[in-house]
């Protein structure tokens, strides 16, 4: 045999060899619509030793700038609570753990039919495949690993008991054969039942709604909001920022940015619920689709650009924001000093700008007038209380965005945010519109029709939330 023939034989043998196996399981193949999924069981011991984030599974904090699927940040208090129950409960049920892997990374061998749309299969994942990502169950997996590390080599009677439970207790692992990050994010949001997902994380993960898509566009493209919109817990957000070589710069929650963007887009204050906000935005987008003869995605991006342009115009001109833009004020310093460092303050600005657009007034001129208002918390003036005693109150926003109290420790009056409820920012918006309505050229902002159009008043002229329309 020549060297060339020998080489060809060796290559043929190598091609026949199978790649090493990462894991192989007998399970049940079922469908969820167009998505296949395989369910198999694993003991708590096996989950702790193999199906954890140190070996076979992967997890990452959700990153709005990444196309990869991600999770909510891990809450230490949550997994420790689960771990404590695993240490004491003689029925340590953890439910189904859900992971996901691309369909082309799983070799499936059909073994038999189980009827009712189920097949018994052998699922093989090779070493060359990436680790499955955790879709749901990261806190329970973390807790199982923590407890197992504590008890596996211990001779304490209680630890021996828990170890035996772990060796004889099993959980179902459901592996979704899916790698579309948007679809996985939508599934994750729907499945969040053990611990509620924050509104801000939903705002950037769930791209099935127009309001979240608009909010994410504005958050990513606005100079004011980019890299400053919080959707993870502070600890996880700092870690993510460090990985990117940035400093954690928390300004507004992502949900607040989303809501403000929808308000400027034309929703105003008529959104009594997230569902109502979505319907209003659908109507706004749908009307422009018909009028401009564009598709929905294009119209939504056009609206996003319009909102970004107005937000960044205000970023250059409003007190506090403009100092941040000039990099002479940090986000933390801004929030300490200015009333619009709160979500209520942001909503006030967004809805006044929305009112200007609805009344066909220049939003830029309105922003210039907003910049003249006293937004600093320490903008106080002398006043009298109900007993005629001398006090100090905020120059403009007292009783709306601001509440001023006497700080006995510092022997001075200090003004702080009045809260984030709708009644607080509605009152602030109403006061600002009344003030701006007295300026030449902006009179429409002080009218009853403006209040109705924005959602401050009902069609009957009553102040407050507009009544929902009855349907047949």
C-alpha positions, 0 to 999 in steps of 0.5 A, spaced: 500 500 500 502 506 498 503 512 502 497 516 498 493 509 499 494 509 506 492 516 507 486 515 504 484 509 508 485 513 515 481 519 512 475 514 511 476 511 518 476 518 521 470 520 517 466 513 520 468 515 527 462 519 531 464 525 535 464 524 542 457 525 546 456 531 550 449 527 553 444 522 550 437 521 553 431 517 552 425 522 552 419 524 549 418 528 543 412 532 542 410 538 538 408 545 540 405 548 534 411 549 529 416 547 535 419 540 537 421 539 544 424 533 548 422 531 555 427 527 559 428 526 566 434 527 571 435 526 578 437 532 582 444 529 583 445 529 576 442 536 575 447 538 580 453 535 577 452 535 570 446 539 568 448 546 571 451 552 569 458 550 570 458 544 565 452 542 560 448 548 561 449 556 559 445 562 561 447 569 560 443 576 563 439 579 557 442 584 553 438 589 549 444 590 544 445 582 543 441 578 538 443 572 543 437 569 547 438 571 555 435 571 562 433 575 567 438 577 572 439 571 578 436 574 584 440 571 590 434 572 595 430 567 590 434 561 589 437 561 597 429 561 599 429 555 594 435 552 597 432 552 604 426 549 602 430 543 598 434 542 605 428 542 609 422 539 605 421 531 604 417 533 598 422 537 594 418 538 588 422 543 583 417 543 577 419 542 570 426 545 567 426 548 560 432 549 556 433 550 549 438 548 543 438 549 536 434 543 532 440 542 528 444 540 534 440 534 536 440 528 533 434 524 534 433 517 533 425 514 533 424 508 538 417 507 538 410 511 537 407 513 544 400 515 541 397 522 541 402 526 538 408 523 542 414 519 540 419 515 544 426 517 542 433 517 543 436 524 543 444 525 542 448 532 543 455 531 541 461 535 544 461 540 538 454 542 540 454 549 544 451 548 551 443 548 551 441 555 554 436 555 560 429 558 558 426 557 565 429 554 571 435 558 573 434 559 580 432 552 581 438 549 578 442 554 582 439 552 588 440 544 587 447 546 585 448 549 592 445 544 596 448 538 593 455 542 594 453 542 601 451 535 602 454 531 597 461 529 602 458 531 608 456 525 614 451 530 618 445 526 619 441 531 616 445 532 610 445 525 609 438 525 608 438 530 603 443 527 599 439 520 599 433 525 597 437 528 591 439 521 589 432 518 588 428 525 586 427 527 579 425 533 575 423 533 568 427 537 563 424 539 557 429 541 551 426 546 546 429 545 539 429 552 538 434 558 537 430 564 535 432 569 540 426 573 539 421 567 540 425 564 546 424 571 549 417 571 548 416 564 551 420 566 557 415 572 558 409 568 558 412 562 562 414 567 568 410 564 573 415 562 579 417 570 580 414 575 576 419 579 571 419 586 572 416 591 567 422 593 564 425 587 563 419 585 559 419 592 555 426 590 552 425 582 551 418 581 549 418 584 541 411 581 540 408 588 542 408 595 538 409 599 544 415 594 546 418 595 539 418 602 539 420 603 546 426 599 545 428 603 538 427 609 542 432 607 548 437 604 543 437 610 538 436 616 543 442 620 546 439 621 552 436 614 553 442 609 550 446 605 555 442 609 561 435 605 561 435 600 566 432 593 565 436 588 570 437 589 577 443 593 579 448 588 581 447 584 574 447 591 570 454 593 573 457 586 571 454 587 564 457 594 564 463 592 566 464 586 561 462 592 555 468 596 558 462 601 561 460 604 567 453 602 570 449 609 568 442 608 571 437 613 569 430 611 567 427 604 568 426 601 561 418 601 562 418 608 563 422 610 557 417 605 553 411 609 556 414 616 555 415 614 547 408 611 546 406 618 549 410 622 545 407 617 539 400 620 540 398 615 546 398 621 551 394 619 557 389 615 554 393 608 556 389 606 562 392 599 561 398 596 557 393 593 553 389 599 552 396 603 550 397 597 545 391 598 542 392 606 541 398 605 538 396 600 533 391 605 531 396 610 530 401 606 526 395 603 522 392 609 520 399 611 518 400 605 514 394 606 510 395 614 509 403 613 507 402 606 504 408 603 508 408 597 511 407 596 519 415 596 521 417 602 516 412 606 520 414 604 527 421 606 525 419 612 522 415 614 529 421 612 533 425 616 529 420 622 530 420 621 538 428 620 538 429 627 535 424 630 540 427 627 546 434 629 544 432 636 542 430 636 549 436 633 552 440 639 549 436 644 552 432 642 558 436 644 565 439 637 568 439 634 561 443 639 558 449 638 563 449 631 562 450 632 555 455 636 556 458 631 561 459 636 567 453 632 571 452 624 572 446 621 572 446 620 579 447 627 580 442 629 575 437 625 579 439 628 586 438 635 583 432 635 578 425 633 579 425 630 572 430 625 574 424 621 576 419 617 571 413 622 573 418 627 571 419 624 564 412 622 563 410 630 564 415 632 559 413 627 554 406 628 555 406 636 554 410 634 548 405 629 546 400 635 547 404 640 542 404 635 537 396 633 537 395 641 537 399 642 531 404 646 535 411 646 534 414 641 539 421 644 539 418 651 541 414 648 547 421 644 549 424 651 549 418 653 554 419 647 558 426 649 559 425 655 562 421 652 568 424 651 575 426 643 574 431 643 580 429 641 587 432 646 590 428 652 587 424 654 593 420 660 594 417 663 601 410 661 603 405 661 609 402 654 611 395 653 614 397 656 620 400 663 617 407 660 619 413 662 614 415 656 610 418 654 603 415 651 597 417 649 590 417 655 586 412 651 581 411 644 582 409 644 589 404 639 590 405 635 583 412 633 582 415 636 588 413 636 596 417 640 600 419 638 608 423 641 613 429 637 614 431 638 622 437 635 621 440 640 616 435 646 619 433 647 612 427 646 607 428 640 602 424 639 596 423 631 593 419 627 589 412 627 590 411 619 588 410 616 581 403 615 581 398 617 575 395 622 579 402 626 581 404 627 574 397 628 571 397 634 576 404 636 574 402 636 566 395 640 567 399 645 571 404 645 565 399 646 560 395 651 563 402 655 564 404 654 557 397 656 555 398 663 557 404 664 552 403 667 546 402 662 540 401 656 545 394 658 547 391 651 545 395 648 550 391 651 555 384 649 552 379 643 554 380 640 548 387 639 549 385 636 555 380 631 552 385 630 546 391 628 551 387 624 556 387 629 562 379 630 561 373 626 558 369 628 552 364 631 558 370 635 560 371 632 567 378 631 569 381 625 570 382 618 566 377 618 560 372 613 560 373 607 556 368 607 550 362 602 550 362 596 545 357 592 542 
